[in-house]
């Protein structure tokens, strides 16, 4: 299998998202906050008459936060999950590469946030990359606590 | 009727197409339970519909196949090759007949007994091919009647709709650019035209998806009437909430489940008149069907006052059929016991009837409802009745909403939950803090108050007393006041469900896009109250259920007591009031085409209740009155209370908007004559060309009080026994003699349901029967 991967950088790290799950990459300008929603849910944005739920990936990983209301455009990857569209904020979108291996477990210790969203390590032409589980990224840090 | 047949044909065709693969698979493996179930459902559906449409041959065929398949399902018989081909032959025959019905041909007469006999255990081969060829030829002739329609996939409509939404956004963008740049009149003119066209298109495309649930409800009274006649029962149907709007696809998806539930209720729920009397109930069973919106769901409730569901019997049955283990059965709660009714192959009916009772139906109901993301719930008290609740999501439902804001952020509140809007610093409002909790006193009524800014944890610079209070009544709950910074606009919003994390806050019913393309969150009023810490004392479900049937047949007429624009106390029969709306007088009320008219949503209705147009100032509240086919508005100042008419009515001297005065709550009130209003305000255009006349005995209090309004509502002029006019229909009590008039019809009312024959002798509370008789008499004349 030669799965295509989208390389993005989140919180300064280069990671891979399954490219098939990413519908498009957009720039988010205005953001409508959702009061009382979990922290990592940055707000709502509109994309061509669809409502996007914007996920602040840095907060989801508990690695800081993205200031989305600083008047600048922020890049985000749009994914669909259970019929809802989400925009995942990233520092930058870099490239699309082919996966050269199946994801394999990473045995070294990762940060808490990364551990939670990890689907393993994949080999690419650009070296090994962490493959991120989109659903876990969307669910955010509170998900395990709520499920327990 | 033609529409219904067309629906039936379309449905059967779809099922037949889908079944094509199943049949082959079943033939290959007759033990496959899932295939068996789906084939069984098909013949069951056909059978159910045939009984309704009077296609005896189809019914006999499907009934026979259903019998054989039911035996297989219950394990009494093992499906073998012979049975499979016999069933297949029947399904083919059904397909041929449906093609014939579709082409508008008479069903050919023919003999199906060969096919039916082939189903019997041990039958040799099939007699199918020969008989089939003789019975139906071709059936492929194109039907020519009926309006031209095409069936479209909803997906395509969705695409068109999202295209139109994009177009609106692009237009808004262009409008902004044009404002900034050009002053070219020609460009502006062209743009205006384009704008108009886009708005119109958006309207039309939205409407293609939305339908009033009424379309689904209209067929119910007839269906219940036919069913109950067939079963020798008396059932009164009470339908409410027909104007709830629902996605067209949703309506189609709940049509079957609703039909199944109602059939079950009439067949197994409601007892025969004699049994009902024995258990101390009125002989007429009450079946109430109501739809309403609650948060992000539409609730459809079907309640009957029949014998209820025996949970223990269900458990026994489930054990016997191996649906559950004995150990698990003992741990079931009452609700779980009742929920067993949705398991495949379960039914507590002792006898299998032509209507229902084979345990198919309820499992189909559940799977159909769950497929659209809905839930079915059952609640039942043995001896008292059963209540089924369908909850279906509001997805893509358009709801009127009020937009409000806190700080700079906008939110929407469903208008259906809004009772009134008052300014916190208004004269009739005081705000107090009691132990930290907010209490607003609005015209003497104390209601809990929450500040939206506090609930949401948003900063707000507006002081408490400068806010606006939106008084909300969540579905089935008590009122509370929500303080918002500012209120903006009424808008019709297309609501979509929000992401799970957003819904999990409990505050929101969904998201929507405003006209400028920015997302807006729609509140769930009940959720807001909960998060805001307001305790809503929900109305006791049982309490409401008991109340409603009582009002139907007792002599107490529920009325709405209100104060008119001129300040007089008036009362209006509750039955004619559809809902209450609020409009801005100088925007929505105009004098046009000879009378005062009010615009309510998209409808323009004649407006009554205005003596002096100077009284029309600021916001005016309007009753929307409905006689079943037409609507008029009635302006008033405020609602006082819901009361019942108990005292004597002193009739007014001359006919007019007030039919008389009576004492309500110790004070006189004028009784508004809704019939006169409709007659007067709808004008001559809708009056029948020929005045229909009905003769009623003057001395009979029941006839004058109970029957007369029905007869009048059906468009008749009511005269007494001695009046000279010739009557189209004369109604008398059973056993009283009356001279038959030339061309007139005599309808006798029986006080005992068992002596009624449904034609010229009708049980006096058989409302549907009465209406049909009145209709047919008028049809003869016009």
Interface residues (C-beta under 8 A of the other chain):
Chain A: X30 X32 X33 X34 X35 X36 X37 X38 X41 X44 X45 X46 X48 X49 X50 X51 X53 X82 X84 X86 X138 X139 X140
Chain B: X162 X165 X166 X168 X169 X409 X455 X456 X457 X458 X496 X497 X498 X499 X500 X501 X502 X505 X507 X508 X511 X512 X513 X517 X518 X519 X520 X521 X531
